[in-house]
Amino acid sequence: MAFDRTLWEHHAAAFGVLGRLHREPPSDEALTAIGALLDEWPLPDGPDAAAGLARLRCSRDAGEDAARVRADHDRLYGVSAVALVAPYESVHRGEDRLVFDTATLEVREAYRALGLQAPQLNLEPDDHIGLELDFMAQALLRAVGAPDDALAEAALAPARAFLADHLLPWAPAVLARVEEAARTDFMAGVALLTRGALDSCRSALGLPESDAARR
Amino acid sequence: MTINTDAPDEPGTTGSDRRTFLKWSAAVGGTAALVPTATQLGMPGRASSAPAEEDTTVYWSACTVNCGSRCPVRLEVKDGTVVRVLPDNTGTNELGSQQVRACVRGRSIRHRIYNPDRLKKPMKRKAGTKRGDEEWETISWDQALDEIAEKMEDIKARFGNEAIYINYGTGTLGSVMAKSWPPDQSPFARLMNTWGGYLDHYADYSTTEITAAYPYFYGTWVDGNTFDDVKNSELQVMFGNNPLETRMSGGGQLLVSQQTRKEHGVRTIIVDPRYSETAALLGDEWVPLRPGTDAALIAGMIHVMVTEDLHDQEFLDKYCVGFDEKTLPKGAPKNSSYRSYLLGKGPDTTEKTPEWAADITGIPAVKIRQLAREIAGAKPCAITQGWGPQRHANGENSARAIFLLAAATGNVGIPGGGTGAREGAQYLSIVEPFNTELINPSEKIISVFGWLDAIQYGEQMDTFNAGVLKKPAPGVRDGEVPVDEKGNATNTRLEVPIKMVWQYSGNSIVNQTGDNNASIKILQDDTMCELIVVCDIQYTVSARYADYILPGTSTAEEDDIHPGENGGPMAYGIISSQAIEPLYECRSIFDICTDLAERLGTKDEFTGGKTREEWLREAIRQSREVDPTLPDYDEWKEMGIYRRDLGPGVSLADFRKNPKANPLPTPSGKIEIYSDRLAAMAEKWVFGVFHPEQAGDRLVPLPEYVETWEGPLETRASDEYPFQVIGHHFKGRTHSSYGNVDWLKQAHHQTAWINTVDAQDRDIENGDLVFVYNDRGTIRLEARVTERVMPGVISVPQGAWFDPKGADEVEPPPEANPDHPVDVGGNTNSLTSLHPSALAKGNAPHTTAANVVKA
């Protein structure tokens, strides 16, 4: 079977966008641009993705602005202080529930293996959900950019391993909590859409459903 | 052919045209996410997929909170991250060179450093919101410091420097460059000293009443003997002293007291309303007494001694004034001696028999007689007090009464005896030039507990109505005894209200002061206090009520010096090394104050032309001028902890040996059991000006028992609030520091200790949720039903994080004040009063009446 570059490019696009939105809330211009692109979401319509797109349409139609989304993003992820749902893997997977823990260093290793690192190394944790999604985007783009199908297929390995070892064991469950705690349709929509993207990618990479922590 | 992971292809070079990717990327815009690893740059030979270095480095660091101990911790760092916290691995098991192993708090320091709730960026209260609404705007450091400096200039122009106040905060008192206490030695104080000064406070929330009592008894603060000196004692008596829970370092008084006990087996009696860990593990006998009645117990015991001629009359005659009529100072009224007080010849005409004391203290008269005989007969006897007995509305007198017991039994100034004060310890001479070389020109000083009054009443406050004092000398953070050389009480007035409160590394805005609900009401009127700045590492309760929050660095992110504390015979000090980069946008207090000083035009004076590290080196250089045997900075930093055995310390030994050559700094040069200065002040001081006058609001020259508001007699007569609520120190926290650490919360539940008898009467079982409430507030927490607290007393560990819930979330019990939220954090200051003690104008948190019901 030929390597489906479009499929992986679409996943990379989705993870790139979603990663960015988890890291930093959108400007008013970006909100408008996203609102106009919702019908062109590149990934298939699973239940979470459909619900996510619906919430984002609600957000657009209700006129949620950047200030509201920013406040909700800060409140949820504790940009300034206390998080309702900490956006870091180690907090959810480590016994100590701390940042900069074992998972953080494992994630750092995975990034390094592809010649990548967190932008604020040692100052902000490497395993922010937004950075982990960005890693997926970058890893998939490498596969897409491989010179032939066999190499491209092989180049999917880091993304597959990272998804199985890092994102799936925590992100779907934590995103469900984000969706519940969100005060804006936008943040709830982003959380749902991310769950959808992770599930779509899991399925495309041939990982079993049981790998994902859903709740 | 291999996959080249070192140089990812540029988008669009092969295969897909990436239209979708580019379109969506353009929509969200964005900053760089993951970036190429730094190791690749200019190093083509090195494979980026090489594993990170496995090597770990171990750095000396420290736990710097206000526990009365000081522990080094060793931080194992891997890949720029602290992965493990290790204890001291140097020293021995012998007193004098003991290993200083950190307690459960220091060992969980990673949970503070890497707490997901750490402060990350400067924040500003959103316009139009109230303090405590917790609506924040994250802002840049430049904006934060510009705006704070501008507001400070404005306040200074309108009110002058004394409108700016540094609030009590002890979260990093164990450091030099990051020092939060004493307030006059903190970096912000240095900054204010370059800019015209600020309003300072005397005493501290730990010791307000005993600090105020000292000048009128010993003339100044004195320690007790060191705990290892108890080896020379026949008997040890501890009043509310609990080293096992309040000096918890493995090298601290916990060790010194237990090791001495193990080696010498000196019989030990613990007087405490609560069967503390010290009572359980160090004590041979526990004597429970009603909180705040120590002075009555002591009057009852000395009555027995005097009646049976067991006291040390010779000592009292030679070293003290006022025990007998013949040693009263000139001008003292007839029958004003302590003996007259005991015999009922004084104004109250009541003889202080053991039966009288039994009724007040709850200790049977026969037990009081036994104790009196045993204490008087033990030669020598080590009598110490912790700081619980004095943290009461009548705490100044409880403190003086315990000193008096040591004097009446002739134990002051001898090996195996003691002053009746808290145990002492040995210290190195560490000079701290950054903290002490500049002087605050302000000459007035208020009580540490007076700042909320000064916000509201400022220029109305003076010595007589609020304990405003004059400093004894420029730059000395203390209040002069307000009596002139002729014996007349003097008066000093405050000129302006407090308009700015600076809170660094402390939680005393709300949580650690008193009456949380009333405090919030005062602070929410921002026409009174116009600016509140909090600098901390955690999003504390106090931070919630700030206008600006500045994220500081933790000890792991800094180099610093940490003088040892309470190691008994062992003097020591720690130099820590920065283990990790400052997280997020956090900055050191030195850098923060430097940039603020730049805006105020005093940067050069503030830095003194030195970097932070140069100041640390300067501190050790100057210390070595005093004590050349100290190691130099680099050696010391390498070894982490430096220790020296100085042996047992005996307090006031010189005075005992030769009182004429070594007089005490009292007017008489002697121990003043009767204080004519207090008598002079009692004539002038007024009560009821800023707080309604209540029972116990009076000054008395003798260390007599004074019944107060919400004291034992009032509570036992009350149906409404029949319990005395005290707040013991807790293993899971140091005050409120570490209060948000999950590990410690799991290991040490916040519970209300209640006696089995009281619980049974109220159908409360161990583990039930209960409300403890009074008119000032309501807390909800688990009940701990136990015989370890005496009937009629509830003990709630102090320092829990105030967590108020409105009636929509947690409905208060019908008997509680419906105007207040229910604090489900269980903070004792939801129940305590802002009513100050009479002399110290201090916090009296253990003087609190309340009721309890099952939730």
Boltz contact constraints between the chains, C-beta under 6 A:
constraints:
  - contact:
      token1: [A, 5]
      token2: [B, 15]
      max_distance: 6.0
  - contact:
      token1: [A, 5]
      token2: [B, 16]
      max_distance: 6.0
  - contact:
      token1: [A, 9]
      token2: [B, 16]
      max_distance: 6.0
  - contact:
      token1: [A, 9]
      token2: [B, 18]
      max_distance: 6.0
  - contact:
      token1: [A, 9]
      token2: [B, 21]
      max_distance: 6.0
  - contact:
      token1: [A, 10]
      token2: [B, 20]
      max_distance: 6.0
  - contact:
      token1: [A, 12]
      token2: [B, 21]
      max_distance: 6.0
  - contact:
      token1: [A, 13]
      token2: [B, 20]
      max_distance: 6.0
  - contact:
      token1: [A, 13]
      token2: [B, 21]
      max_distance: 6.0
  - contact:
      token1: [A, 13]
      token2: [B, 24]
      max_distance: 6.0
  - contact:
      token1: [A, 16]
      token2: [B, 25]
      max_distance: 6.0
  - contact:
      token1: [A, 17]
      token2: [B, 24]
      max_distance: 6.0
  - contact:
      token1: [A, 17]
      token2: [B, 28]
      max_distance: 6.0
  - contact:
      token1: [A, 20]
      token2: [B, 28]
      max_distance: 6.0
  - contact:
      token1: [A, 20]
      token2: [B, 30]
      max_distance: 6.0
  - contact:
      token1: [A, 30]
      token2: [B, 28]
      max_distance: 6.0
  - contact:
      token1: [A, 30]
      token2: [B, 29]
      max_distance: 6.0
  - contact:
      token1: [A, 33]
      token2: [B, 27]
      max_distance: 6.0
  - contact:
      token1: [A, 34]
      token2: [B, 27]
      max_distance: 6.0
  - contact:
      token1: [A, 37]
      token2: [B, 27]
      max_distance: 6.0
  - contact:
      token1: [A, 42]
      token2: [B, 20]
      max_distance: 6.0
  - contact:
      token1: [A, 80]
      token2: [B, 120]
      max_distance: 6.0
  - contact:
      token1: [A, 80]
      token2: [B, 121]
      max_distance: 6.0
  - contact:
      token1: [A, 80]
      token2: [B, 123]
      max_distance: 6.0
  - contact:
      token1: [A, 80]
      token2: [B, 136]
      max_distance: 6.0
  - contact:
      token1: [A, 80]
      token2: [B, 138]
      max_distance: 6.0
  - contact:
      token1: [A, 81]
      token2: [B, 119]
      max_distance: 6.0
  - contact:
      token1: [A, 81]
      token2: [B, 539]
      max_distance: 6.0
  - contact:
      token1: [A, 82]
      token2: [B, 117]
      max_distance: 6.0
  - contact:
      token1: [A, 82]
      token2: [B, 539]
      max_distance: 6.0
  - contact:
      token1: [A, 83]
      token2: [B, 116]
      max_distance: 6.0
  - contact:
      token1: [A, 86]
      token2: [B, 116]
      max_distance: 6.0
  - contact:
      token1: [A, 91]
      token2: [B, 116]
      max_distance: 6.0
  - contact:
      token1: [A, 97]
      token2: [B, 742]
      max_distance: 6.0
  - contact:
      token1: [A, 98]
      token2: [B, 114]
      max_distance: 6.0
  - contact:
      token1: [A, 99]
      token2: [B, 114]
      max_distance: 6.0
  - contact:
      token1: [A, 99]
      token2: [B, 116]
      max_distance: 6.0
  - contact:
      token1: [A, 100]
      token2: [B, 81]
      max_distance: 6.0
  - contact:
      token1: [A, 100]
      token2: [B, 114]
      max_distance: 6.0
  - contact:
      token1: [A, 105]
      token2: [B, 79]
      max_distance: 6.0
  - contact:
      token1: [A, 111]
      token2: [B, 34]
      max_distance: 6.0
  - contact:
      token1: [A, 112]
      token2: [B, 37]
      max_distance: 6.0
  - contact:
      token1: [A, 113]
      token2: [B, 49]
      max_distance: 6.0
  - contact:
      token1: [A, 114]
      token2: [B, 5]
      max_distance: 6.0
  - contact:
      token1: [A, 115]
      token2: [B, 5]
      max_distance: 6.0
  - contact:
      token1: [A, 115]
      token2: [B, 6]
      max_distance: 6.0
  - contact:
      token1: [A, 115]
      token2: [B, 36]
      max_distance: 6.0
  - contact:
      token1: [A, 115]
      token2: [B, 37]
      max_distance: 6.0
  - contact:
      token1: [A, 115]
      token2: [B, 40]
      max_distance: 6.0
  - contact:
      token1: [A, 115]
      token2: [B, 48]
      max_distance: 6.0
  - contact:
      token1: [A, 116]
      token2: [B, 34]
      max_distance: 6.0
  - contact:
      token1: [A, 117]
      token2: [B, 37]
      max_distance: 6.0
  - contact:
      token1: [A, 119]
      token2: [B, 32]
      max_distance: 6.0
  - contact:
      token1: [A, 119]
      token2: [B, 35]
      max_distance: 6.0
  - contact:
      token1: [A, 122]
      token2: [B, 80]
      max_distance: 6.0
  - contact:
      token1: [A, 122]
      token2: [B, 581]
      max_distance: 6.0
  - contact:
      token1: [A, 123]
      token2: [B, 581]
      max_distance: 6.0
  - contact:
      token1: [A, 123]
      token2: [B, 583]
      max_distance: 6.0
  - contact:
      token1: [A, 131]
      token2: [B, 33]
      max_distance: 6.0
  - contact:
      token1: [A, 134]
      token2: [B, 33]
      max_distance: 6.0
  - contact:
      token1: [A, 134]
      token2: [B, 34]
      max_distance: 6.0
  - contact:
      token1: [A, 135]
      token2: [B, 34]
      max_distance: 6.0
  - contact:
      token1: [A, 142]
      token2: [B, 8]
      max_distance: 6.0
  - contact:
      token1: [A, 144]
      token2: [B, 15]
      max_distance: 6.0
  - contact:
      token1: [A, 144]
      token2: [B, 16]
      max_distance: 6.0
  - contact:
      token1: [A, 145]
      token2: [B, 9]
      max_distance: 6.0
  - contact:
      token1: [A, 145]
      token2: [B, 14]
      max_distance: 6.0
  - contact:
      token1: [A, 155]
      token2: [B, 3]
      max_distance: 6.0
